[in-house]
């Protein structure tokens, strides 16, 4: 499988409402960190995540995290 595009070398920290979201795993979405369908035709697929309550979240933009969609510091190794 191809490697994802690094959308940024730092996470995006957002205050998110409870609900379901689709995180971009390919790095090609123009609406980072969310999927816009740019992965079509690749080996990538968006990853759904659901929050039960409102919370602050650091979402990965380097696409190298071992804990998608959340940042695990992998961007520090780029």
C-alpha positions as a Python dict, from the first residue, in 0.01 Angstrom:
ca = {
    (1, 'X'): (0, 0, 0),
    (2, 'X'): (111, 357, -68),
    (3, 'X'): (218, 585, 212),
    (4, 'X'): (-23, 859, 313),
    (5, 'X'): (47, 1223, 230),
    (6, 'X'): (168, 1423, 531),
    (7, 'X'): (-95, 1696, 555),
    (8, 'X'): (96, 1878, 832),
    (9, 'X'): (378, 1806, 1075),
    (10, 'X'): (173, 1889, 1382),
    (11, 'X'): (-172, 1782, 1503),
    (12, 'X'): (-483, 1995, 1491),
    (13, 'X'): (-647, 2049, 1829),
    (14, 'X'): (-1024, 2091, 1809),
    (15, 'X'): (-1317, 2125, 2048),
    (16, 'X'): (-1550, 1859, 1911),
    (17, 'X'): (-1917, 1800, 1987),
    (18, 'X'): (-2052, 1453, 2065),
    (19, 'X'): (-2117, 1264, 1743),
    (20, 'X'): (-1952, 1070, 1461),
    (21, 'X'): (-1671, 1197, 1241),
    (22, 'X'): (-1475, 1060, 944),
    (23, 'X'): (-1099, 1117, 976),
    (24, 'X'): (-892, 1138, 656),
    (25, 'X'): (-628, 863, 654),
    (26, 'X'): (-478, 935, 311),
    (27, 'X'): (-374, 1297, 376),
    (28, 'X'): (-518, 1421, 46),
    (29, 'X'): (-840, 1578, 175),
    (30, 'X'): (-871, 1954, 128),
    (31, 'X'): (-1083, 1961, 445),
    (32, 'X'): (-829, 1820, 692),
    (33, 'X'): (-863, 1645, 927),
    (34, 'X'): (-1190, 1519, 778),
    (35, 'X'): (-1242, 1302, 471),
    (36, 'X'): (-1367, 1468, 151),
    (37, 'X'): (-1345, 1157, -70),
    (38, 'X'): (-998, 1232, -211),
    (39, 'X'): (-887, 877, -124),
    (40, 'X'): (-1102, 725, -398),
    (41, 'X'): (-897, 493, -617),
    (42, 'X'): (-627, 450, -353),
    (43, 'X'): (-578, 184, -88),
    (44, 'X'): (-693, 424, 183),
    (45, 'X'): (-1030, 462, 351),
    (46, 'X'): (-1151, 715, 604),
    (47, 'X'): (-1175, 609, 965),
    (48, 'X'): (-1493, 677, 1157),
    (49, 'X'): (-1467, 779, 1520),
    (50, 'X'): (-1744, 862, 1762),
    (51, 'X'): (-1737, 1085, 2067),
    (52, 'X'): (-1989, 1026, 2343),
    (53, 'X'): (-1946, 1376, 2485),
    (54, 'X'): (-1802, 1714, 2389),
    (55, 'X'): (-1424, 1713, 2423),
    (56, 'X'): (-1098, 1860, 2303),
    (57, 'X'): (-906, 1628, 2071),
    (58, 'X'): (-564, 1641, 1905),
    (59, 'X'): (-618, 1481, 1565),
    (60, 'X'): (-324, 1353, 1363),
    (61, 'X'): (-237, 1537, 1042),
    (62, 'X'): (94, 1361, 965),
    (63, 'X'): (-105, 1038, 909),
    (64, 'X'): (170, 831, 1077),
    (65, 'X'): (-6, 781, 1413),
    (66, 'X'): (-36, 438, 1566),
    (67, 'X'): (-361, 548, 1733),
    (68, 'X'): (-576, 696, 1455),
    (69, 'X'): (-733, 948, 1447),
    (70, 'X'): (-550, 1081, 1752),
    (71, 'X'): (-198, 1223, 1753),
    (72, 'X'): (58, 1001, 1925),
    (73, 'X'): (363, 1219, 1859),
    (74, 'X'): (471, 1035, 1544),
    (75, 'X'): (516, 1370, 1366),
    (76, 'X'): (827, 1430, 1581),
    (77, 'X'): (1003, 1149, 1389),
    (78, 'X'): (942, 1300, 1043),
}
